[in-house]
Amino acid sequence: METTLSILEKQISSRLKGVDHYESIYFNQILGQILDTYDIPEEAKLACLTIDTAMRHLDEAYIKDTSKKSILIGDLISAHFYTLLASLNNPSYQKDISRSIVEVNEIKSSVHQDDLDKSEMGSHILKVENIFLMITLKHYANEAIDIQSINDKLLSQLIEQKPAYLKKYTDNEIKLFIQNI
């Protein structure tokens, strides 16, 4: 069986056919692996992984001040997400995932501007890292969800694959934030 990650990589490659020389796109492998453990619609898995990918790509483009092409690619990935979202035809999921996008952007902006209390950073990081998955599973999973295990897996990669919104923090600071969850 093909993985959600490999399907998305093929879909994005197909959409970028004819686009030369662009920054690499980071796909959250751990998120893809977690999604593949649940019996939920493929489009829901792809939507979850796609919005995560789009937002991480656009964050990197913003932080690194990369090319306009990189921003356009991020927008293209976002458009792919909305196509997947529409194909699910689930207004409740659409509403929840859209609200979560706004919430994640607000948290990242607050992190960037140092507007968050350091004692609460861990819970904000956790929300950024797990909210799309939690909403997707809430709407589509029929089996039990081991939230602690999911959180542990998602947070385990933060040092090795440091997201752009956490680049200004040292590895030790991030570890301290996570320990305070």
LOROLUM-789927 format. One line per 5 residues: their letters; for each residue x, y, z of N, C-alpha, C, CB. Coordinates in Angstrom, 1 decimal. Atoms other than C-alpha are relative to their C-alpha. Glycine has a CB too. Layout:
<sites>
a	X/Y/Z/X/Y/Z/X/Y/Z/X/Y/Z | ...
</sites>
This chain:
<sites>
mettl	0.8/-1.2/0.0/0.0/0.0/0.0/0.9/1.3/0.0/-1.0/0.0/1.2 | -0.8/-1.2/0.1/1.3/3.4/-0.9/-0.3/0.9/1.2/-0.4/0.8/-1.3 | 0.1/-0.9/-1.2/1.9/5.9/2.0/-0.6/1.3/-0.4/1.3/0.2/0.7 | 0.6/-1.4/0.2/0.1/9.2/2.4/1.1/0.9/-0.5/-0.6/0.5/1.3 | -1.1/-0.9/0.3/3.5/10.9/2.2/0.4/-0.2/-1.5/1.2/-0.3/0.9
silek	-0.4/0.2/1.4/4.4/9.3/-1.2/-1.0/0.4/-0.9/0.3/-1.5/-0.2 | 1.1/-0.5/0.8/1.0/10.1/-2.6/0.1/1.5/-0.1/-1.4/-0.4/0.6 | -0.1/-1.4/0.0/1.4/13.7/-1.6/1.2/0.5/-0.8/0.0/0.6/1.4 | -1.2/-0.4/0.7/4.9/13.9/-2.9/-0.2/-0.1/-1.5/1.2/-0.9/0.3 | 0.3/0.1/1.4/3.7/12.7/-6.3/-1.0/1.0/-0.5/-0.6/-1.4/-0.3
qissr	1.0/-1.1/0.4/0.7/15.1/-6.3/0.7/1.3/-0.1/-1.1/0.0/1.0 | -0.6/-1.2/0.0/2.9/18.0/-5.5/1.0/0.1/-1.2/0.8/0.3/1.3 | -0.9/0.0/1.1/5.5/17.0/-8.1/-0.7/0.2/-1.3/0.8/-1.4/-0.1 | 0.8/-0.1/1.2/2.8/16.7/-10.7/-0.5/1.5/-0.1/-1.3/-0.9/0.1 | 0.4/-1.4/0.0/1.5/20.2/-9.8/1.2/1.0/-0.4/-0.6/0.5/1.3
lkgvd	-1.2/-0.9/0.3/5.1/21.6/-10.1/0.7/-0.4/-1.3/1.0/-0.1/1.2 | -0.6/0.4/1.3/5.8/20.0/-13.4/0.2/1.2/-0.9/-0.9/-1.1/-0.8 | -0.3/-1.2/0.8/7.5/22.6/-15.5/0.6/1.1/0.8/-1.3/0.5/-0.7 | -0.6/-1.1/-0.8/8.7/24.7/-12.6/1.4/-0.5/0.3/-0.8/0.2/1.4 | -1.4/0.4/-0.1/12.5/24.7/-12.6/0.6/0.7/1.3/0.8/0.5/-1.2
hyesi	-0.8/-0.5/-1.1/14.8/25.2/-9.6/-0.8/0.7/1.1/1.0/1.0/-0.6 | 0.7/-0.5/-1.2/12.9/25.7/-6.4/0.5/-0.6/1.2/-1.5/-0.2/-0.2 | -0.4/0.5/-1.3/13.7/25.3/-2.8/-0.7/-1.3/0.4/-0.2/1.1/1.1 | 0.6/1.3/-0.3/13.1/21.9/-1.4/-1.2/0.2/0.9/1.0/-0.9/0.7 | 1.2/-0.1/-0.8/9.8/21.2/0.2/0.1/-1.0/1.1/-1.3/-0.3/-0.9
yfnqi	-0.1/0.9/-1.1/9.8/19.7/3.7/-1.4/-0.7/0.2/0.4/0.7/1.3 | 1.2/0.8/-0.4/7.2/16.9/4.3/0.2/-0.6/1.3/-0.2/-1.1/-1.1 | -0.1/0.5/-1.4/6.6/15.9/7.9/-0.2/-1.5/-0.1/-1.0/0.7/0.9 | 0.0/1.4/0.1/7.4/12.2/7.7/-0.7/-0.6/1.2/1.4/-0.6/-0.1 | 0.6/0.6/-1.2/6.3/11.5/11.3/-1.5/0.2/-0.1/0.5/0.7/1.3
lgqil	1.4/-0.2/0.2/2.9/13.1/10.6/-0.6/-1.0/-1.0/-0.3/1.5/-0.4 | 0.5/1.0/1.0/2.5/11.0/7.5/-0.1/-1.4/0.5/0.9/0.0/-1.2 | 0.0/1.4/-0.6/3.4/7.8/9.4/-1.2/-0.1/1.0/1.3/-0.3/0.7 | 1.1/0.0/-0.9/0.9/8.7/12.1/-1.3/-0.1/-0.7/0.0/1.2/1.0 | 1.3/0.0/0.8/-1.9/9.4/9.6/-0.2/-1.4/-0.6/0.1/1.0/-1.1
dtydi	0.2/1.3/0.7/-1.2/6.0/7.9/-0.4/-1.1/1.0/1.3/-0.4/-0.6 | 0.5/1.0/-1.0/-2.0/4.2/11.2/-1.5/0.0/0.2/0.8/0.2/1.3 | 1.4/-0.1/-0.2/-5.6/5.3/11.1/-0.8/-0.3/-1.3/-0.3/1.5/0.4 | 0.9/0.3/1.1/-8.4/4.1/8.9/-1.0/1.1/-0.2/-0.8/-1.4/0.3 | 0.8/-1.2/0.3/-9.7/7.4/7.7/0.2/0.2/-1.5/0.5/1.3/0.8
peeak	-0.1/-0.2/1.5/-10.3/8.6/4.1/1.3/0.6/-0.4/-1.1/1.0/-0.4 | -1.3/-0.4/0.6/-7.2/9.1/2.0/0.0/1.6/-0.2/0.3/-0.7/-1.3 | 0.0/-1.5/0.2/-8.3/12.7/1.2/0.1/0.8/1.3/-1.3/0.4/-0.7 | -0.2/-0.7/-1.3/-8.5/13.6/4.9/1.5/-0.1/0.4/-0.9/-0.7/1.0 | -1.4/0.1/-0.3/-5.0/12.2/5.4/0.8/1.0/-0.8/0.5/-1.4/-0.2
laclt	-0.8/-0.9/0.9/-3.7/14.1/2.4/-0.3/1.5/0.4/-0.4/-0.2/-1.4 | 0.3/-1.4/-0.4/-5.5/17.3/3.5/0.8/0.4/1.2/-1.5/0.2/0.2 | -0.8/-0.2/-1.2/-3.9/17.1/6.9/1.5/0.2/-0.3/-0.2/-1.1/1.1 | -1.4/-0.1/0.3/-0.4/16.5/5.6/0.3/1.2/-0.9/0.5/-1.3/-0.6 | -0.2/-1.1/1.0/-0.8/19.1/2.8/0.0/1.3/0.7/-1.1/0.0/-1.0
idtam	0.0/-1.3/-0.6/-1.8/22.0/5.1/1.2/0.1/0.9/-1.3/0.2/0.8 | -1.3/-0.1/-0.8/1.1/21.1/7.4/1.2/0.3/-0.9/0.2/-1.4/0.7 | -1.1/-0.3/1.0/3.4/21.1/4.4/0.0/1.4/-0.5/0.0/-1.0/-1.1 | 0.1/-1.3/0.5/2.1/24.3/3.0/0.4/1.1/1.1/-1.4/0.3/-0.4 | -0.3/-1.0/-1.0/2.4/26.2/6.3/1.4/0.0/0.4/-0.9/-0.2/1.2
rhlde	-1.5/0.1/-0.3/5.9/24.9/7.0/0.8/0.7/-1.1/0.4/-1.4/0.3 | -0.7/-0.5/1.2/7.0/25.8/3.5/-0.1/1.6/0.0/-0.6/-0.5/-1.3 | 0.1/-1.4/-0.1/5.6/29.3/3.8/0.7/0.7/1.1/-1.5/0.4/0.0 | -0.8/-0.5/-1.1/7.1/29.8/7.2/1.5/0.1/-0.3/-0.2/-0.9/1.2 | -1.4/0.0/0.4/10.5/28.9/5.8/0.3/1.1/-1.0/0.4/-1.4/-0.6
ayikd	-0.1/-1.0/1.0/10.0/31.2/2.9/0.0/1.4/0.7/-1.1/0.0/-1.1 | 0.1/-1.3/-0.7/9.1/34.1/5.3/1.3/0.2/0.8/-1.2/0.0/0.9 | -1.2/-0.1/-0.9/12.0/33.4/7.8/1.3/0.2/-0.8/0.1/-1.2/0.9 | -1.3/0.0/0.7/14.7/32.8/5.2/0.0/1.1/-1.1/0.2/-1.3/-0.7 | 0.1/-1.0/1.0/13.4/35.6/2.9/0.4/-0.6/-1.4/0.8/1.2/0.4
tskks	-0.4/0.7/1.3/13.6/33.2/-0.1/-0.7/0.6/-1.1/-0.4/-1.5/0.1 | 0.5/-0.6/1.2/12.5/33.8/-3.6/-1.5/0.1/0.0/0.5/-0.9/-1.2 | 1.4/-0.1/0.3/9.1/34.8/-4.8/-0.6/-1.3/-0.5/-0.3/1.1/-1.0 | 0.5/1.3/0.5/8.9/31.4/-6.5/-0.3/-0.9/1.2/1.1/-0.6/-0.9 | 0.2/0.9/-1.2/9.2/29.7/-3.1/-1.4/0.4/0.6/1.1/0.2/1.0
iligd	1.3/-0.4/-0.6/6.2/31.7/-1.8/-1.1/-0.4/-0.9/0.0/1.6/0.1 | 1.1/0.5/1.0/4.2/30.9/-5.0/-0.2/-1.5/0.1/0.4/0.4/-1.4 | 0.1/1.5/-0.1/5.0/27.2/-4.5/-0.8/-0.3/1.3/1.4/-0.7/0.1 | 0.8/0.1/-1.2/3.7/27.5/-0.9/-1.4/0.3/-0.2/0.6/0.9/1.1 | 1.4/-0.3/0.3/0.6/29.1/-2.2/-0.7/-1.1/-0.9/-0.1/1.3/-0.8
lisah	0.5/1.1/0.9/0.2/26.3/-4.8/-0.3/-1.2/0.9/1.1/-0.4/-1.1 | 0.3/1.1/-0.9/0.5/23.7/-2.0/-1.3/0.3/0.8/1.2/-0.2/1.0 | 1.2/-0.4/-0.8/-2.1/25.6/0.0/-1.3/-0.2/-0.9/0.1/1.5/0.4 | 1.1/0.2/0.9/-4.4/25.6/-3.1/-0.3/-1.5/-0.1/0.3/0.6/-1.4 | 0.2/1.5/0.0/-3.9/21.8/-3.3/-0.8/-0.4/1.2/1.4/-0.7/-0.1
fytll	0.7/0.3/-1.2/-5.0/21.6/0.3/-1.5/0.4/-0.1/0.6/0.8/1.2 | 1.4/-0.4/0.1/-8.2/23.5/-0.4/-0.8/-0.8/-1.0/-0.1/1.5/-0.4 | 0.6/0.9/1.0/-8.9/21.3/-3.4/-0.4/-1.3/0.7/0.9/-0.3/-1.2 | 0.3/1.3/-0.8/-8.6/18.2/-1.1/-1.1/0.3/1.0/1.3/-0.4/0.7 | 1.0/-0.3/-1.0/-10.7/19.9/1.6/-1.4/0.1/-0.7/0.3/1.4/0.6
aslnn	1.3/0.0/0.7/-13.5/20.6/-1.0/-0.5/-1.4/-0.4/0.1/0.9/-1.2 | 0.4/1.4/0.5/-13.4/17.0/-2.2/-0.6/-0.8/1.2/1.2/-0.7/-0.6 | 0.5/0.7/-1.2/-14.1/15.8/1.4/-1.5/0.4/0.2/0.8/0.4/1.2 | 1.4/-0.4/-0.2/-17.4/17.8/1.4/-0.5/-0.1/1.4/-0.9/-0.7/-1.0 | 0.4/0.1/-1.5/-17.5/18.1/5.2/0.1/1.4/0.6/1.0/-1.0/0.7
psyqk	0.0/-1.4/-0.5/-18.5/21.6/6.2/0.5/0.2/1.5/-1.3/0.6/-0.1 | -0.5/-0.1/-1.4/-17.8/20.9/9.9/1.5/-0.1/0.1/-0.7/-1.1/0.8 | -1.4/0.2/0.0/-14.3/19.7/9.2/0.7/1.3/-0.6/0.4/-1.2/-0.8 | -0.5/-1.2/0.7/-13.7/22.7/6.8/0.0/1.2/1.0/-0.9/0.4/-1.2 | 0.1/-1.1/-0.9/-14.8/25.1/9.5/1.1/-0.2/1.1/-1.4/0.1/0.7
disrs	-1.0/0.2/-1.0/-12.6/23.5/12.2/1.4/0.1/-0.5/-0.2/-1.4/0.6 | -1.4/-0.1/0.5/-9.5/23.2/10.1/0.3/1.4/-0.4/0.2/-1.0/-1.2 | -0.2/-1.5/0.4/-9.9/26.8/8.8/0.3/0.8/1.3/-1.2/0.5/-0.7 | -0.2/-0.7/-1.3/-10.2/28.0/12.4/1.4/-0.3/0.5/-1.0/-0.3/1.0 | -1.3/0.5/-0.5/-7.1/26.0/13.3/1.2/0.7/-0.8/0.2/-1.5/0.0
ivevn	-1.0/-0.7/0.8/-5.1/27.6/10.5/0.2/1.4/0.5/-0.4/0.1/-1.5 | -0.1/-1.4/-0.6/-5.9/31.1/11.9/0.7/-0.1/1.3/-1.4/0.6/0.1 | -0.6/0.1/-1.3/-5.0/29.9/15.4/1.5/-0.3/-0.1/-0.7/-1.1/0.8 | -1.4/0.3/0.1/-1.7/28.4/14.3/0.8/1.3/-0.5/0.2/-1.1/-1.0 | -0.7/-1.2/0.5/-0.8/31.6/12.4/0.1/1.1/1.1/-0.8/0.6/-1.2
eikss	-0.1/-0.9/-1.1/-1.6/33.7/15.5/1.1/-0.4/1.0/-1.4/0.1/0.7 | -1.1/0.5/-0.9/0.6/31.5/17.7/1.4/0.3/-0.6/-0.2/-1.5/0.3 | -1.3/-0.2/0.6/3.5/31.6/15.3/0.4/1.5/0.0/0.0/-0.5/-1.5 | -0.3/-1.4/0.0/3.2/35.4/15.0/0.3/0.4/1.4/-1.3/0.8/-0.5 | -0.4/-0.4/-1.4/3.2/35.7/18.8/1.3/-0.5/0.4/-1.1/-0.6/0.9
vhqdd	-1.3/0.6/-0.3/6.2/33.4/19.0/1.1/0.9/-0.6/0.2/-1.4/-0.5 | -1.0/-0.8/0.7/8.0/35.5/16.4/0.2/1.4/0.7/-0.5/0.3/-1.4 | -0.1/-1.4/-0.6/7.2/38.8/18.3/0.3/-0.1/1.5/-1.3/0.7/-0.2 | -0.2/0.2/-1.4/8.0/37.3/21.7/-1.1/0.4/0.9/1.3/0.7/0.4 | 1.1/-0.4/-0.7/4.5/37.9/22.9/-0.6/-1.0/1.0/-1.1/0.5/-0.9
ldkse	0.5/1.1/-0.9/4.0/34.6/24.8/0.9/-0.2/1.2/0.0/-1.3/-0.8 | -0.7/0.3/-1.2/4.9/33.8/28.3/0.8/-1.3/-0.2/-1.0/-0.2/1.2 | -0.9/1.1/0.2/7.9/31.4/28.3/-0.6/-1.3/0.6/1.4/0.3/0.5 | 0.5/1.2/-0.7/6.1/29.1/30.8/-1.1/-0.7/-0.8/-0.5/0.4/1.3 | 1.1/0.6/0.8/3.3/28.5/28.2/0.5/-0.3/-1.4/-1.1/1.0/-0.1
mgshi	-0.5/0.3/1.3/5.5/28.1/25.2/-0.2/-1.5/-0.4/1.5/0.3/-0.1 | 0.2/1.4/0.3/5.4/24.3/25.4/-1.4/-0.4/-0.5/0.3/-0.9/1.2 | 1.4/0.3/0.5/1.6/24.1/25.1/-0.3/0.7/-1.3/-1.0/0.5/1.1 | 0.3/-0.7/1.3/1.6/26.6/22.2/0.7/-0.8/-1.1/0.5/1.4/0.1 | -0.7/0.8/1.0/4.3/24.5/20.4/-0.8/-1.2/-0.3/1.4/-0.3/0.5
lkven	0.7/1.2/0.2/2.3/21.4/21.0/-1.3/0.2/-0.9/-0.5/-0.6/1.3 | 1.2/-0.3/0.8/-0.8/23.0/19.5/0.3/0.2/-1.4/-0.8/1.3/0.6 | -0.4/-0.2/1.4/1.0/24.2/16.4/0.3/-1.4/-0.7/1.2/0.9/-0.1 | -0.4/1.2/0.6/2.4/20.7/15.9/-1.1/-1.1/-0.1/1.1/-0.6/0.9 | 1.0/1.1/0.0/-0.7/18.6/16.6/-1.4/0.4/-0.4/-0.1/-0.6/1.3
iflmi	1.4/-0.4/0.2/-3.8/20.7/15.9/-0.7/-0.6/-1.3/-0.1/1.5/0.0 | 0.6/0.5/1.3/-4.3/19.7/12.2/-0.3/-1.5/0.1/0.9/0.3/-1.1 | 0.2/1.4/-0.2/-3.9/16.0/13.1/-1.2/-0.3/1.0/1.3/-0.7/0.5 | 1.1/0.2/-0.9/-6.2/16.2/16.1/-1.4/0.3/-0.6/0.2/0.9/1.3 | 1.3/-0.3/0.6/-9.0/17.9/14.2/-0.3/-1.0/-1.1/0.1/1.4/-0.7
tlkhy	0.2/1.0/1.0/-8.6/15.4/11.3/-0.5/-1.3/0.7/1.2/-0.2/-0.8 | 0.4/1.2/-0.7/-8.8/12.5/13.7/-1.3/0.1/0.7/1.1/-0.5/1.0 | 1.3/-0.2/-0.7/-11.7/14.0/15.6/-1.2/-0.2/-1.0/-0.1/1.4/0.6 | 1.1/0.0/1.0/-13.7/14.2/12.4/-0.1/-1.4/-0.7/0.2/1.1/-1.0 | 0.0/1.2/0.8/-12.7/10.9/10.8/0.3/-1.3/0.6/0.9/0.2/-1.1
aneai	-0.5/1.3/-0.6/-11.2/8.3/13.1/-1.1/-0.6/0.9/1.2/0.3/0.9 | 1.0/0.7/-0.8/-13.5/5.7/14.6/0.7/-0.7/1.2/-0.8/-1.0/-0.8 | -0.7/0.7/-1.1/-10.8/4.0/16.7/0.5/1.0/1.0/1.1/-0.8/-0.7 | -0.6/-0.7/-1.1/-9.2/5.1/19.9/1.2/0.8/-0.5/0.3/-0.9/1.2 | -1.1/-0.8/0.3/-6.7/7.9/19.7/0.9/0.1/1.2/-0.4/1.5/-0.5
diqsi	-0.9/-0.1/-1.1/-3.6/7.7/21.9/0.7/1.4/-0.2/1.1/-1.2/-0.1 | -0.5/-1.4/0.1/-3.0/11.5/22.2/1.4/0.1/0.5/-0.9/0.9/0.7 | -1.4/-0.1/-0.6/0.1/11.1/24.4/1.0/-0.5/-0.9/0.1/-0.7/1.4 | -0.9/0.6/0.9/1.8/8.8/22.0/0.2/0.9/-1.3/-0.5/-1.4/-0.4 | -0.1/-0.9/1.1/1.0/11.1/19.1/0.8/1.2/0.3/-1.5/0.4/-0.5
ndkll	-0.8/-1.2/-0.4/2.3/14.1/20.9/1.5/-0.3/0.2/-0.6/0.6/1.3 | -1.4/0.4/-0.2/5.5/12.3/21.9/0.7/-0.1/-1.4/0.1/-1.3/0.8 | -0.6/0.2/1.3/6.1/11.3/18.3/0.2/1.4/-0.8/-0.9/-0.9/-0.9 | -0.1/-1.3/0.7/5.4/14.8/16.9/1.1/0.9/0.6/-1.3/0.7/0.0 | -0.9/-0.9/-0.7/7.5/16.6/19.5/1.4/-0.6/-0.1/-0.4/0.2/1.4
sqlie	-1.3/0.6/0.0/10.4/14.1/19.2/0.9/0.5/-1.1/-0.1/-1.5/-0.1 | -0.8/-0.5/1.1/11.5/15.6/15.9/0.3/1.5/0.0/-0.8/-0.3/-1.3 | -0.2/-1.5/0.0/11.5/19.3/16.9/1.4/0.4/0.0/-0.7/0.5/1.2 | -1.4/-0.5/0.0/15.2/19.5/17.5/0.7/-0.3/-1.3/0.8/-0.7/1.2 | -0.6/0.3/1.3/16.3/17.6/14.4/-0.6/0.7/-1.2/-0.1/-1.6/-0.2
qkpay	0.7/-0.7/1.1/13.7/19.2/12.1/-0.6/1.3/0.6/-1.1/-1.0/-0.6 | 0.5/-1.3/-0.6/13.4/22.6/13.8/-0.8/0.8/-0.9/1.2/0.8/0.6 | 0.9/-0.8/0.8/10.4/24.4/12.4/0.5/1.5/-0.1/-1.4/0.0/0.4 | -0.4/-1.4/0.2/11.0/28.0/11.1/-0.4/0.9/1.2/-0.5/0.5/-1.3 | 0.5/-0.9/-1.0/8.9/29.5/13.8/0.8/-0.1/1.3/-1.4/-0.2/0.3
lkkyt	-0.9/0.2/-1.2/11.4/28.1/16.5/1.5/0.2/-0.3/-0.3/-1.4/0.5 | -1.4/-0.1/0.3/14.6/28.9/14.7/0.8/0.9/0.9/0.2/0.5/-1.4 | -0.7/-0.9/-0.9/15.5/31.7/17.1/0.4/-0.6/1.4/-0.7/1.3/0.2 | -0.2/0.6/-1.3/15.5/29.3/20.1/1.1/-1.1/-0.2/-1.3/-0.6/0.5 | -1.0/1.1/0.0/18.4/27.0/21.0/-0.7/-1.3/0.2/1.0/0.3/1.1
dneik	0.5/1.3/-0.2/17.9/23.3/21.2/-0.4/-0.2/1.5/1.0/-1.1/-0.4 | 0.2/0.1/-1.4/18.1/23.5/25.0/-1.3/0.8/0.4/1.2/0.5/0.8 | 1.2/-0.8/-0.3/15.4/26.2/25.1/-1.2/-0.8/-0.4/0.0/1.4/-0.7 | 1.1/0.7/0.5/13.1/24.1/23.0/-0.3/-1.2/0.9/0.2/-0.5/-1.5 | 0.2/1.2/-0.9/13.7/21.0/25.2/-0.7/0.5/1.3/1.4/-0.6/0.3
lfiqn	0.6/-0.5/-1.2/12.8/23.1/28.2/-1.5/0.4/-0.2/0.7/1.3/0.5 | 1.4/-0.3/0.3/9.6/24.4/26.6/-0.8/-1.3/0.0/-0.1/0.7/-1.4 | 0.7/1.3/0.1/8.6/20.8/25.8/-0.2/-0.7/1.4/0.7/-0.9/-1.0 | 0.0/0.6/-1.3/9.4/19.6/29.3/-1.1/0.6/0.9/1.3/0.1/0.7 | 1.0/-0.8/-0.8/6.9/22.2/30.7/-1.4/-0.3/-0.5/0.3/1.4/0.0
i	1.3/0.3/0.5/4.0/20.7/28.8/-0.8/-0.8/1.1/0.0/-0.7/-1.3
</sites>
